[in-house]
């Protein structure tokens, strides 16, 4: 017989207690205000989506999805991301709305975990989608807004790394013939496994100049000066166009005044085979995992019948909670109002008036003065008793 689960929760699920939830709601409010001021409108989509539409188009691997059967026999998934449902909406309900379209969300998403290892299977995100603008300025807007969001949330020390997927692809295409080897290099970069990258590079039968270029790729991380270094590193057209884009993007970002919070990372890869251009990832001090991620994804909307360029980002709220200041406790006047049954009407009317004055009022039915004498006033600034003998 299976052991009763008792107080256990499904793998990766967690409770959010009032103190943490208050801070999360506070951060959501700050982020929502910041994003709205840039012209983005909030959207909400269902927690359940059809696998054949949203699930099949999502960048999340199928084995990471929660899949269910509805009563009609259709396979549905708990949404593994918000970008794909928004693409569905833009291609259907918003099909006649002209682009560019600016939307944002604050929602929970679900991804199954094989082993918990501290990872959540349900987590919360705040993110934006800028759809229908292919310009470098659109990428700059997304990155700059990410910076302003982290500032608004009170993150004291952070950096957002910016790269371009075509630079890595172009450099690898020039140096390595076998696609399987190129994919392995991409995987090492995606996992930030630079030791594995160097070990594989040492075993390849390619000329020393190509090895030097690929080795130099790992050092292309820093400020504006890395743009010139990237130009010198390759003659591949795809890679050089990517550097042109980064140069134009950096100029736009200088206009936003956010470059002190950025660094260029030409070996940055996020979510293999999904992003199509500029990518970026945000890191905070003393946090080992990315705080946010985003970039350009120009192929997703076409899967829903409305081809359009797009860019965006998502902030991981559970990680944001770890790197933002504790929520300053506001002194709240909490009143405990005790009453006997015969004074109920008068007591509840009094409670309503006190709440209208901004007080927190907790009411409690008591049997009489004897019970009132046993009530502890801990946590309450005032205790009011309304009994037969009067207040």
DOKEVO-126410 format. One line per 2 residues: their letters; for each residue x, z, y of N, C-alpha, C. Coordinates in pm, whole numbers, plus 50000, padded with zeros to 5 digits. Each point is the difference from the previous one (the first is absolute). Layout:
% DOKEVO-126410
A) X,Z,Y,X,Z,Y,X,Z,Y | ...
% end
This chain:
% DOKEVO-126410
XX) 50085,50000,49880,49915,50000,50120,50088,50000,50125 | 49970,49913,50093,50081,49989,50121,49990,50127,50083
XX) 50111,50038,50060,50003,50117,50085,49921,49972,50128 | 49911,50093,50040,49926,49979,50127,50096,49983,50117
XX) 49968,49908,50090,50090,49971,50112,49998,50109,50106 | 49894,50077,50005,49998,50113,50093,50021,49959,50144
XX) 50109,50050,50059,50027,49974,50142,50091,49880,50022 | 50036,49929,49894,50092,49887,50015,49932,49882,50068
XX) 50082,49917,50062,49952,49880,50067,50060,49878,49932 | 49936,49883,50012,50060,49878,49945,50139,49977,50059
XX) 50084,49932,49922,50139,49977,50038,50010,49936,50139 | 50077,50064,50085,50025,49946,50133,49896,50035,50104
XX) 49893,50068,49961,49897,50040,50095,50031,50140,50054 | 49955,50029,50120,50032,50129,50059,49887,50046,50091
XX) 49996,50130,50021,49907,50057,50096,50070,50010,50135 | 49925,49978,50106,50054,50019,50135,49929,50120,50060
XX) 50072,50107,50021,49941,50123,50049,49975,49993,50150 | 49914,50089,50051,49956,49989,50141,50113,49988,50101
XX) 50109,50077,49983,50107,49996,50100,50066,49862,50005 | 50030,49944,49880,50061,49867,49995,49905,49892,50046
XX) 49873,50014,49963,49902,49899,50039,49979,50000,50151 | 50005,50118,50062,49985,50006,50146,50113,49924,50067
XX) 50122,50016,49949,50114,49928,50057,49987,49850,49977 | 49955,49961,49880,49982,49858,49971,49897,49938,50094
XX) 49887,50069,50018,49896,49947,50089,50053,49990,50144 | 50081,50097,50040,50059,49997,50134,50090,49877,50016
XX) 50083,49974,49899,50089,49884,50005,49920,49869,49998 | 49895,49996,49918,49916,49880,49997,49939,49973,50137
XX) 49959,50106,50067,49943,49985,50134,50103,49945,50098 | 50121,50055,49997,50106,49952,50090,50033,49854,49973
XX) 50013,49965,49872,50033,49862,49964,49887,49905,50036 | 49877,50042,49973,49885,49916,50033,49992,49971,50149
XX) 50025,50101,50082,50000,49981,50146,50108,49901,50041 | 50121,50020,49945,50112,49913,50036,49970,49854,49963
XX) 49952,49977,49878,49977,49864,49953,49884,49934,50075 | 49896,50077,50028,49885,49943,50072,50040,49948,50138
XX) 50093,50067,50063,50043,49958,50134,50075,49868,50000 | 50037,49952,49882,50065,49869,49989,49899,49892,49963
XX) 49873,50034,50002,49897,49900,49976,49957,49984,49856 | 50035,50094,49913,49962,49992,49859,49869,50075,49978
XX) 49917,49947,49913,49871,50061,49969,50002,50052,49857 | 49940,50119,49980,50006,50063,49869,49900,49935,49903
XX) 50043,49988,49875,49917,49943,49894,50003,50092,49879 | 49891,49999,49923,49994,50075,49875,49950,49906,49892
XX) 50056,50008,49882,49959,49917,49887,49970,50089,49880 | 49930,49948,49898,49963,50084,49885,50121,50049,49922
XX) 49985,50116,49938,50106,50051,49912,50010,49917,49873 | 49886,49942,49955,49998,49914,49882,49993,49853,50040
XX) 50084,49919,49937,50000,49856,50025,50004,49928,49865 | 49954,49875,49997,50010,49922,49877,50146,49966,49972
XX) 50037,50013,49873,50138,49966,49962,50028,49851,50024 | 49903,49914,49970,50022,49856,50010,50022,49953,50143
XX) 49963,50081,50098,50022,49961,50140,50115,50081,50058 | 49972,50123,50036,50102,50082,50064,50113,50037,49904
XX) 49964,50040,49876,50103,50041,49906,50098,49890,49968 | 49949,49881,49974,50087,49888,49963,50089,49956,50116
XX) 49953,50016,50123,50076,49956,50116,50097,50105,50052 | 49984,50124,49958,50081,50109,50053,50146,49987,49959
XX) 50087,50051,50085,50143,50003,49966,50032,50111,49901 | 49907,50091,49977,50022,50109,49905,49990,49947,49857
XX) 50092,50040,49916,50000,49956,49861,49874,50049,49930 | 49949,49919,49908,49875,50032,49931,50009,50133,49926
XX) 50116,50030,49940,50010,50125,49924,50007,50123,50090 | 50004,49979,50130,49996,50112,50094,49860,50021,50057
XX) 49903,49922,49955,49864,50009,50053,49912,50085,49909 | 49903,50067,50059,49894,50067,49926,49889,49897,49978
XX) 49980,49959,49875,49900,49899,49969,49883,50062,49925 | 49880,49957,50035,49877,50053,49941,49906,49884,49971
XX) 49897,50027,49921,49892,49903,49977,49874,50054,50067 | 49935,49915,50081,49873,50044,50057,49888,49972,49898
XX) 49877,50034,50036,49890,49988,49905,49964,49856,49967 | 50046,49907,50083,49975,49859,49972,50113,49938,49917
XX) 50100,50081,49966,50110,49951,49919,50114,49938,50078 | 49995,50010,50134,50109,49946,50082,50115,50101,50009
XX) 50121,49950,50000,50117,50088,50018,50018,50027,50149 | 50003,50127,50033,50022,50039,50140,50125,50088,50006
XX) 50057,50011,50118,50119,50082,50020,49978,50094,50118 | 50058,50118,49991,50012,50083,50119,50104,49932,50089
XX) 49968,49980,50126,50085,49916,50085,50146,50047,49996 | 50093,49910,49963,50141,50038,49994,50071,49985,50133
XX) 49936,49936,50096,50054,49987,50135,49883,49966,50092 | 50027,49994,50130,49894,49963,50095,50017,49859,50054
XX) 50117,49945,49988,50025,49867,50056,49915,49894,49930 | 49991,50006,49868,49924,49899,49926,49850,50007,50027
XX) 49938,50119,50000,49858,50005,50039,49975,49947,50141 | 50091,50027,50092,49983,49949,50136,50010,49848,50001
XX) 50090,49945,49920,50008,49853,49988,49868,49944,49949 | 49938,50070,49904,49869,49957,49950,49896,50000,50110
XX) 49997,50105,50082,49903,50010,50109,50022,49890,50103 | 50125,49979,50039,50033,49900,50102,49961,49860,49952
XX) 50008,49977,49870,49969,49868,49944,49852,49981,49969 | 49921,50106,50011,49857,49989,49967,49915,50045,50119
XX) 49986,50128,50019,49917,50052,50109,50052,49960,50137 | 50131,49980,50011,50061,49963,50128,50044,49854,50004
XX) 49944,49918,49912,50049,49863,49990,49978,49920,50128 | 49900,50039,50081,49974,49927,50124,50060,50069,50122
XX) 50071,50112,49979,50066,50070,50111,50133,49932,50026 | 50025,49956,50122,50126,49931,50028,50120,50094,49989
XX) 50112,49944,49959,50124,50077,49995,50070,49992,50136 | 50089,50093,50032,50045,50110,49914,49898,50113,49991
XX) 50002,50067,49885,49912,50114,49973,50088,50124,49980 | 49966,50106,50072,50077,50124,49990,49911,50110,49941
XX) 50039,50050,49884,49925,50104,49931,50093,50113,49958 | 49944,50121,49994,50078,50111,49945,49913,50084,49910
XX) 50064,50083,49918,49927,50080,49902,50068,50136,49984 | 49921,50095,49955,50050,50130,49959,49923,50034,49872
XX) 50067,49988,49886,49926,50003,49873,50089,50047,49886 | 49936,50034,49890,50072,50035,49879,50011,49878,49909
XX) 50112,49990,49930,50020,49894,49901,50047,50065,49871 | 49991,49924,49889,50023,50059,49869,50098,49913,49921
XX) 50101,50066,49944,50094,49930,49913,50036,50091,49884 | 49979,49952,49879,50021,50081,49880,50148,50029,49980
XX) 50028,50123,49954,50137,50041,49971,50015,50024,49851 | 50112,49952,49943,50028,50028,49859,50047,50144,49984
XX) 50085,50043,50090,50047,50138,50003,49989,50047,50143 | 49953,50120,50018,49970,50045,50136,50125,50005,50086
XX) 50101,50078,49959,50128,50010,50071,49981,50017,50149 | 49897,50074,50038,49976,50024,50142,49930,49889,50073
XX) 49963,49893,49931,49935,49887,50065,49848,50017,49996 | 49937,49963,50107,49854,50007,50005,49939,49873,49944
XX) 49889,50015,49931,49924,49884,49954,49893,49961,50102 | 49961,50095,50082,49912,49974,50114,50074,50044,50124
XX) 50014,49910,50095,50069,50038,50123,49936,49931,50119 | 50029,50052,50116,49934,49955,50122,50096,49917,50085
XX) 49945,49898,50062,50078,49911,50085,49929,49977,50133 | 50080,49983,50102,49951,49944,50126,50078,49871,50021
XX) 49929,49890,50025,50070,49874,50013,49928,49900,50087 | 50069,49892,50033,49943,49894,50083,50022,49865,49935
XX) 49911,49907,50032,50016,49860,49958,49976,49912,50122 | 50097,49916,50031,49989,49902,50108,49995,49863,49934
XX) 49881,49939,50000,49974,49880,49920,49979,49880,50090 | 50071,49890,49965,49980,49875,50071,50099,49973,50111
XX) 50111,50071,50003,50104,49977,50101,50134,49988,49929 | 50058,49881,50001,50124,49973,49927,50124,50019,50086
XX) 49986,50044,50124,50112,50006,50092,50092,50118,49973 | 50122,49989,50050,50093,50113,49992,49948,50117,50082
XX) 49925,49971,50105,49945,50109,50081,49898,50083,49923 | 49931,49939,49904,49907,50076,49917,50076,50100,49913
XX) 50113,49955,49942,50083,50092,49924,50054,50111,50089 | 50039,49963,50122,50051,50100,50093,49891,50102,50035
XX) 49878,49952,50017,49890,50092,50031,49980,50101,49887 | 50002,49952,49876,49981,50090,49886,50110,50104,49993
XX) 50125,49958,50018,50112,50093,49993,49996,50099,50116 | 49974,49950,50120,49993,50089,50116,49887,50101,49986
XX) 49886,49955,49949,49888,50092,49980,50036,50107,49897 | 50072,49962,49897,50045,50099,49901,50087,50107,50067
XX) 50088,49957,50090,50084,50096,50073,49914,50093,50083 | 49904,49944,50074,49915,50083,50086,49912,50094,49918
XX) 49960,49958,49880,49923,50088,49913,50083,50121,49958 | 50124,49977,49960,50084,50112,49958,50030,50093,50117
XX) 50017,49942,50117,50019,50084,50119,49874,50083,50027 | 49884,49937,49991,49874,50071,50026,49978,50113,49902
XX) 50046,49981,49875,49983,50102,49898,50098,50115,50015 | 50102,49982,50086,50096,50107,50022,50119,49999,49907
XX) 50027,49886,49933,50120,49991,49916,50122,49999,50092 | 50087,50096,49982,50109,50018,50097,50114,49901,49980
XX) 50040,49977,49875,50113,49910,49974,49960,49900,49893 | 50003,49872,50035,49964,49896,49903,50069,49870,50038
XX) 50008,49911,49905,50048,49865,50022,49913,49904,49920 | 49976,49884,50057,49930,49893,49928,50098,49887,49977
XX) 50024,49971,49872,50092,49893,49962,49923,49869,49994 | 50060,49894,50055,49935,49869,50010,50085,49895,49931
XX) 49939,49919,49916,50070,49893,49932,49913,49876,49986 | 50046,49907,49918,49926,49875,49978,50029,49954,49858
XX) 49895,49975,49921,50019,49968,49858,50074,49867,49981 | 49985,49907,50093,50063,49869,49982,50152,50005,50018
XX) 50049,50101,50069,50145,50008,50014,50063,50032,49864 | 49946,50098,49932,50050,50032,49867,49984,49882,49905
XX) 49882,49938,50001,49974,49887,49910,50097,49885,50026 | 50020,49967,50127,50090,49890,50033,50143,50027,49958
XX) 50046,50122,50022,50137,50036,49963,50017,49994,49848 | 49901,50048,49927,50009,49997,49854,49994,49858,49946
XX) 49915,49916,50059,49988,49861,49955,50130,49924,50018 | 50071,50029,50107,50127,49934,50026,50109,50042,49902
XX) 49996,50126,49958,50113,50054,49924,49978,50001,49849 | 49874,50009,49955,49972,50024,49858,49907,49893,49947
XX) 50035,49941,49888,49924,49889,49945,49879,50047,49920 | 50016,50101,49917,49893,50043,49909,49898,50086,50072
XX) 49873,49962,49985,49892,50076,50064,49991,50141,49944 | 50028,50017,49871,49993,50133,49941,50101,50094,50063
XX) 50118,49949,50033,50101,50082,50068,49954,50033,50142 | 49942,49900,50067,49952,50026,50136,49891,50107,49999
XX) 49913,49993,49902,49894,50101,49990,50056,50139,49975 | 50107,50007,49920,50060,50130,49975,50062,50058,50127
XX) 50062,49916,50081,50055,50045,50128,49888,50049,50092 | 49889,49924,50003,49887,50044,50083,49948,50137,49954
XX) 49994,50018,49868,49952,50127,49946,50090,50115,50042 | 50132,49978,49994,50094,50104,50044,49979,50033,50147
XX) 49979,49898,50083,49980,50025,50143,49867,50072,50023 | 49897,49959,49927,49869,50064,50013,50008,50149,49965
XX) 50079,50033,49898,50016,50139,49957,50110,50072,50076 | 50065,49931,50092,50113,50055,50077,50112,50046,49907
XX) 50017,49928,49890,50104,50031,49902,50122,49914,50030 | 50079,50042,50099,50116,49922,50042,50112,50006,49898
XX) 50007,50107,49922,50101,50008,49894,49972,49892,49895 | 49874,49991,49958,49963,49896,49904,50026,49861,50055
XX) 49972,49979,50129,50024,49872,50067,50148,49962,49989 | 50087,50095,50034,50143,49972,49998,50051,49977,49858
XX) 49947,50076,49905,50043,49982,49862,49961,49863,49947 | 49878,49956,50028,49958,49867,49957,50084,49893,50069
XX) 50026,50019,50127,50079,49903,50076,50139,49984,49939 | 50058,50110,49953,50135,49994,49944,50007,49924,49868
XX) 49885,49989,49930,49999,49933,49870,49968,49851,50010 | 49952,49952,50114,49958,49861,50011,50119,49906,50013
XX) 49984,49883,49938,50104,49897,50007,49971,49907,50118 | 50025,50051,50120,49984,49920,50121,50128,50013,50083
XX) 50017,49910,50097,50126,50001,50075,50009,50125,50088 | 50121,50033,50037,50026,50123,50075,49933,49999,50137
XX) 49988,49883,50062,49936,49993,50131,49853,50040,49990 | 49931,49951,49895,49859,50037,49981,49987,50149,49972
XX) 50092,50055,49922,49997,50144,49973,50019,50079,50128 | 50090,49953,50085,50025,50071,50127,49874,49999,50088
XX) 49931,49885,50003,49879,49990,50082,49892,50096,49949 | 49982,50002,49869,49898,50089,49945,50038,50147,50018
XX) 50128,50030,49989,50045,50136,50025,49979,50040,50144 | 50020,49904,50091,49981,50028,50144,49853,50024,50033
XX) 49910,49945,49918,49857,50021,50023,49967,50149,50007 | 50064,50080,49917,49971,50144,49996,50046,50071,50126
XX) 50085,49935,50078,50049,50063,50124,49924,49952,50123 | 49901,49913,49979,49925,49945,50114,49887,50095,50038
XX) 50035,50115,50049,49903,50102,50037,50050,50072,50124 | 49926,49986,50108,50044,50062,50125,49920,49951,50118
XX) 50068,49984,50114,49933,49963,50123,49997,49850,50024 | 49980,49963,50125,49983,49861,50038,50120,49913,49960
XX) 50118,50059,49996,50120,49925,49965,49996,49941,49860 | 49917,50054,49913,49990,49948,49864,49939,49860,49996
XX) 49932,49961,50107,49941,49865,50003,50110,49896,49997 | 50104,50018,50082,50112,49904,50001,50073,50001,49867
XX) 50016,50116,49939,50066,50008,49870,49920,49925,49894 | 49869,50010,50008,49916,49931,49903,50013,49848,50015
XX) 50007,49951,50124,50020,49857,50022,50129,49952,49934 | 50106,50078,50015,50131,49960,49950,50008,50003,49848
XX) 49909,50075,49938,50010,50023,49857,49950,49882,49916 | 49917,49914,50056,49939,49895,49919,49974,49874,50081
XX) 49998,49887,49929,49959,49873,50060,49867,49953,49941 | 49941,50082,49914,49873,49966,49938,49890,49993,50106
XX) 49922,49890,49998,49898,49978,50104,49893,50108,49999 | 49953,50036,49882,49897,50103,49992,50050,50131,50057
XX) 50121,50038,49963,50056,50126,50048,50021,49996,50151 | 50046,49886,50053,50028,49992,50143,49870,50000,50082
XX) 49893,49940,49944,49871,50008,50069,49951,50145,50004 | 50028,50073,49893,49962,50141,49999,50075,50077,50109
XX) 50126,49969,50018,50078,50067,50105,49946,49961,50138 | 49961,49874,50018,49937,49958,50126,49876,50083,50028
XX) 49919,50021,49896,49879,50080,50016,50034,50143,50040 | 50100,50059,49935,50039,50137,50032,50051,50009,50144
XX) 50075,49899,50044,50051,50000,50137,49885,49995,50100 | 49902,49912,49975,49883,49991,50088,49918,50129,49995
XX) 49986,50055,49881,49925,50125,49982,50066,50114,50078 | 50132,50009,49992,50071,50108,50068,49980,49991,50152
XX) 50000,49878,50050,49979,49981,50144,49862,50052,50041 | 49898,49971,49918,49865,50049,50029,49995,50152,49990
XX) 50069,50056,49902,50000,50146,49983,50071,50069,50115 | 50100,49934,50058,50064,50057,50119,49899,50012,50114
XX) 49908,49903,50006,49896,50007,50102,49909,50120,49982 | 49979,50043,49876,49919,50118,49973,50077,50130,50024
XX) 50132,49991,50012,50079,50120,50022,50011,50089,49877 | 50004,49941,49881,50001,50081,49878,50127,49981,49916
XX) 50096,49922,50048,50114,49966,49914,50088,50119,49967 | 49995,50106,50080,50079,50120,49966,49950,50065,49872
XX) 49877,49971,49961,49943,50057,49878,50008,49903,49882 | 50071,49889,50018,50007,49897,49896,50143,49978,49954
XX) 50013,49943,49881,50128,49946,49956,49972,49874,49919 | 50093,49908,50005,49986,49876,49923,50059,50021,49861
XX) 49929,49955,49899,50044,50015,49862,49973,49867,49929 | 50103,49916,49993,49981,49866,49946,49991,49998,49848
XX) 50020,50115,49934,49981,50003,49854,49872,50073,49961 | 49912,50021,50097,49876,50072,49974,49900,49911,49925
XX) 49950,50052,49888,49893,49934,49925,49893,50103,49971 | 49874,49965,50027,49888,50089,49971,49900,49923,49915
XX) 49956,50059,49892,49892,49943,49920,50029,49854,49963 | 50079,49983,49896,50043,49867,49957,49884,49902,49989
XX) 50021,49877,50046,49906,49888,49984,49870,50016,50080 | 49998,50089,50098,49878,50017,50080,50024,49961,50144
XX) 50102,50055,50061,50027,49971,50140,50069,49865,50014 | 49973,49934,50113,50045,49862,50018,50095,49981,50118
XX) 50029,50104,50074,50085,49984,50119,50061,50132,50041 | 49972,50041,50123,50051,50127,50051,49943,50114,49919
XX) 50086,50095,49964,49957,50122,49931,50061,50120,50074 | 49936,50116,49988,50056,50120,50062,49957,50124,49926
XX) 50083,50103,50012,49977,50126,49930,50043,50113,50091 | 49921,50107,50005,50030,50113,50088,50047,50121,49922
XX) 50104,50066,50053,50057,50118,49936,50008,50113,50102 | 49977,50121,49952,50013,50119,50083,50114,50085,49947
XX) 50058,50081,50088,50109,50088,49959,49951,50095,49890 | 50086,50022,49900,49974,50095,49891,49883,49958,49910
XX) 49965,49872,50003,49896,49950,49911,50060,49888,49917 | 50003,50019,49867,50070,49905,49915,49925,49871,49974
XX) 49872,49995,50030,49919,49881,49973,49951,49940,50131 | 49969,49869,50001,49952,49937,50123,49871,50064,50050
XX) 49994,50013,50131,49883,50058,50066,49893,49894,50025 | 50044,49878,50021,49907,49888,50021,50066,49872,49954
XX) 49919,49900,49975,50052,49871,49961,49906,49890,50046 | 50056,49882,50024,49915,49890,50042,50078,49872,50013
XX) 49931,49898,50050,50064,49872,50019,49899,49886,49999 | 50055,49880,49998,49918,49879,50007,49963,49953,49859
XX) 49870,49972,49982,49950,49951,49870,49906,49882,50029 | 50052,49881,49994,49925,49881,50043,49925,49929,49889
XX) 50007,50048,49876,49936,49930,49888,49873,50067,49950 | 49976,50125,50037,49889,50075,49942,49864,49943,50038
XX) 49979,49970,50127,49867,49956,50045,49956,49870,49931 | 50095,49915,49965,49966,49874,49934,49933,50024,49865
XX) 50030,50113,49935,49939,50030,49871,49850,50030,50014 | 49957,50027,50123,49858,50025,50025,49934,49883,50074
XX) 50071,49888,50008,49941,49880,50057,50011,49987,50151 | 50074,50086,50064,50019,49989,50144,50149,50014,50032
XX) 50078,49894,49982,50144,50012,50025,50027,50047,50142 | 50086,50102,50011,50035,50053,50131,50126,50083,49986
XX) 50082,49996,50102,50118,50085,50004,49956,50143,50030 | 50083,50095,49963,49962,50139,50023,50123,50089,49995
XX) 49990,50112,50069,50104,50102,49995,49934,50136,50015 | 50069,50104,49960,49942,50133,50011,50093,50106,49944
XX) 49952,50123,49996,50078,50109,49942,49905,50111,49956 | 50051,50089,49917,49926,50118,49956,50090,50122,50011
XX) 49946,50108,50056,50069,50128,50008,49950,50088,49886 | 50091,50059,49927,49965,50088,49888,49976,50140,50055
XX) 49874,50041,50001,49962,50123,50067,50059,50124,49934 | 50014,50001,49868,50055,50119,49935,50145,50022,50042
XX) 50073,49892,50022,50139,50014,50046,50006,50033,50148 | 49905,49946,50077,49995,50032,50142,49976,50150,50019
XX) 49918,50059,49915,49974,50144,50008,50127,50082,49983 | 50095,49948,49923,50123,50074,49973,50096,50001,50117
XX) 49991,49902,50089,50102,49984,50104,49946,50019,50141 | 49878,50050,50011,49942,50025,50132,49987,50150,50020
XX) 50001,50044,50126,49995,50144,50028,49872,50061,49946 | 50009,50129,49970,49881,50073,49955,49894,49995,50109
XX) 49877,49994,49959,49889,49995,50095,49992,50133,50073 | 50011,49994,50132,49993,50123,50079,49864,50065,49982
XX) 50003,50126,49961,49873,50070,49977,49933,50031,50133 | 49879,49956,50012,49922,50027,50120,49921,50129,49981
XX) 50013,50094,50092,49921,50122,49985,49851,49968,50005 | 49931,50035,49894,49857,49971,49990,49924,50132,49993
XX) 49901,50012,50083,49916,50119,49996,49901,49986,49885 | 50018,50081,49899,49913,49998,49883,49914,50125,50002
XX) 49871,49981,49994,49904,50110,50007,49928,50011,49866 | 49992,50122,49948,49920,50027,49881,49869,50064,50046
XX) 49889,49933,49973,49869,50051,50041,49924,50041,49875 | 49981,50132,49984,49926,50055,49886,49855,50028,50042
XX) 49908,49976,49907,49861,50025,50035,49921,50039,49875 | 49896,50075,50024,49906,50032,49892,49888,49897,50002
XX) 49925,49995,49892,49899,49895,49984,49898,50000,50113 | 49961,50119,50048,49898,50005,50105,50054,49953,50135
XX) 50133,49990,50013,50059,49953,50127,50055,49858,49988 | 49965,49930,49892,50060,49869,49974,49977,49903,50116
XX) 49878,49985,50045,49969,49901,50104,50079,50027,50127 | 50000,50126,50044,50073,50037,50121,50151,49978,49982
XX) 50053,50035,49880,50144,49988,49975,50045,49854,49996 | 49923,49914,49934,50041,49859,49991,49988,49930,50135
XX) 49904,50043,50083,49991,49947,50136,50123,50040,50081 | 50043,50125,49982,50119,50048,50070,50124,49924,49953
XX) 50008,49974,49869,50113,49925,49946,50007,49860,50060 | 49884,49937,50016,49996,49866,50057,50053,50000,50143
XX) 49959,50100,50079,50047,50008,50138,50151,50022,50007 | 50051,50086,49912,50145,50025,49999,50078,49875,49961
XX) 49949,49924,49905,50067,49876,49960,49999,49897,50112 | 49891,49997,50075,49993,49908,50115,50102,50037,50107
XX) 50040,50127,50000,50104,50046,50094,50140,49974,49946 | 50010,49939,49882,50130,49963,49945,50059,50100,49903
XX) 49926,50100,49963,50051,50100,49906,49973,49956,49855 | 50084,50049,49910,49975,49983,49857,49921,50122,49954
XX) 49883,49976,49943,49913,50110,49961,49969,49990,49852 | 50030,50107,49928,49966,50011,49858,49887,50102,49989
XX) 49890,49962,49935,49887,50092,49986,49996,50056,49858 | 49951,50123,49991,49991,50064,49869,49877,50089,49994
XX) 49920,49980,49898,49884,50085,49976,50046,50130,49935 | 49957,50114,50055,50035,50131,49944,49872,50077,49972
XX) 50013,50104,49918,49882,50078,49962,49968,50111,50100 | 50103,50040,50077,49976,50108,50096,50130,50053,50056
XX) 49991,50109,50075,50116,50056,50067,50108,50042,49901 | 49960,50047,49882,50099,50045,49902,50091,49886,49958
XX) 49944,49883,49978,50084,49885,49962,50086,49954,50116 | 49946,50006,50122,50078,49960,50118,50126,50084,50010
XX) 49990,50129,49967,50115,50090,50012,50114,49961,49907 | 49970,49926,49893,50104,49962,49903,50067,49868,50033
XX) 49948,49928,50097,50053,49867,50032,50131,50012,50076 | 50100,49925,49954,50129,49996,50068,49997,49895,50110
XX) 50061,50033,50112,49999,49907,50114,50124,49912,50006 | 50081,49999,49892,50122,49919,50000,49968,49854,50028
XX) 50075,49939,50093,49981,49860,50031,49893,49972,50102 | 49926,50102,50040,49894,49982,50099,50035,50076,50128
XX) 49977,49933,50112,50026,50066,50127,49889,50096,50039 | 49884,49981,49936,49887,50086,50034,49902,50002,49884
XX) 49939,50114,49974,49895,50013,49900,49873,50045,50070 | 49892,49924,49983,49870,50033,50059,49905,50035,49888
XX) 49929,50109,50013,49904,50042,49899,49860,50002,50061 | 49908,49931,49937,49861,50000,50045,49913,50048,49885
XX) 49954,50125,50013,49923,50064,49894,49869,50053,50059 | 49924,50067,49918,49872,50057,50045,50022,50094,50117
XX) 50113,50069,50000,50025,50095,50108,50051,49932,50125 | 50019,49871,49995,50045,49926,50119,50149,49968,49989
X) 50050,49921,50097,50139,49953,49997,50095,50116,50026
% end
